[in-house]
Amino acid sequence: MAHSPSNYMEDKPGSINGTTAICATPEERIDKLKSTPSENSPIDLSKLDGPDHDRVAEEIVRTAETLGFFQVVNHGVPVELLESLKIAAHKFFGQPPEKKAAYRKGVSPSPLVTYGTSFAPEKEKALEWKDYVSMLYTNDSEALKVWPEECKDVALEYLRTSIKMVEKILKILMEKLGVTVEAAKIDALIGFKMVNMNFYPTCPNPELTVGVGRHSDMGTLTVLLQDEIGGLYVKVEENIDGKQKGEWLEIPPIPGALVINVGDTLQILSNGRYKSAEHRVRTTSEQSRVSIPVFTIPNTTEKIGPLRHLVERDGVALYREVVFGDYMKNFFGNAHEGKKSLDFARIN
Ligand SMILES: O=C(O)CCC(=O)C(=O)O
């Protein structure tokens, strides 16, 4: 590949200049023809408040136990806000490179805001074809003070409204594990919150690159808004509903819907019952794409391990107890490599 995206920010010597830096290795490239779109209908969360509560709750549990990925509608995040978020993301990334570079690691005026490219550029064999801005949440007034002007108001409203939905879904998933759900426990599991905005510039040769490499999320639940371009793929972990283990399903954009995925923390807590979802992103040559995840993550001091009664029931613990801060350090210390992040806690 001769050239990098026009507003790609990475300038480390020896990385973006070499052709290998942005060409994914053949086994990591995404063959669109070797994947099928997921046909799962989105789950209507408003039905949790009516007579269909149990059926909808069961559907959430079942998808968390199988694919670890589902889409939701009537989720409580206003649809107009979703549109404003996409506009704000384009506004942020459409700025001149030097404006965005002001938020790079090491120079950003606040440790809560980081602008970067790829996941762990110094570790990856090939850079991901994306830029991102990451906004860590501590409290409203700090967010409004230090998050980028172009997107702070909508990002904060998105965080507030999606957290309510996350709490609802998490409560259902924890209850199904037989856990009495105290507000404090839920708070600890999603104590650390972050809104990211991802920008995937158009790519002249999408078949040679990756937008985001294969990975699972480290946290509890992730909420994702994707625009109408498409390109998000999830790996089928076990044969189910006519889908074969190892197959990649495309999660099609659905207007007004949000994508939810299970993270490693829930897989560990549930002793493997809930599946953190391995996913990746393909770029396109036609239009740039934006996606906006909200990551909900345990507090760094929280101890994460399989729930005791599940270990008793299963007769074996699949994971050891880890302090979440250590898990996180290991996660960020390595390049994306599927669900390898879970090995840090796995008991062989
Ligand atoms: O862009 C997407 O659809 C997914 C992004 C993602 O996986 C991430 O930011 O970790």
The ligand as an SDF file (V2000), in Angstrom:
LIG
                    3D

 10  9  0  0  0  0  0  0  0  0999 V2000
  -15.7810    0.4930   15.2940 O   0  0  0  0  0  0  0  0  0  0  0  0
  -16.3750   -0.4800   15.7320 C   0  0  0  0  0  0  0  0  0  0  0  0
  -17.4140   -0.9040   15.2120 O   0  0  0  0  0  0  0  0  0  0  0  0
  -15.8160   -1.2590   16.8960 C   0  0  0  0  0  0  0  0  0  0  0  0
  -14.7720   -0.5120   17.6510 C   0  0  0  0  0  0  0  0  0  0  0  0
  -14.0600   -1.3330   18.6580 C   0  0  0  0  0  0  0  0  0  0  0  0
  -14.0940   -2.5320   18.6570 O   0  0  0  0  0  0  0  0  0  0  0  0
  -13.2850   -0.6530   19.7130 C   0  0  0  0  0  0  0  0  0  0  0  0
  -13.2090    0.5830   19.7410 O   0  0  0  0  0  0  0  0  0  0  0  0
  -12.7430   -1.3730   20.5860 O   0  0  0  0  0  0  0  0  0  0  0  0
  1  2  2  0
  2  3  1  0
  2  4  1  0
  4  5  1  0
  5  6  1  0
  6  7  2  0
  6  8  1  0
  8  9  2  0
  8 10  1  0
M  END
$$$$
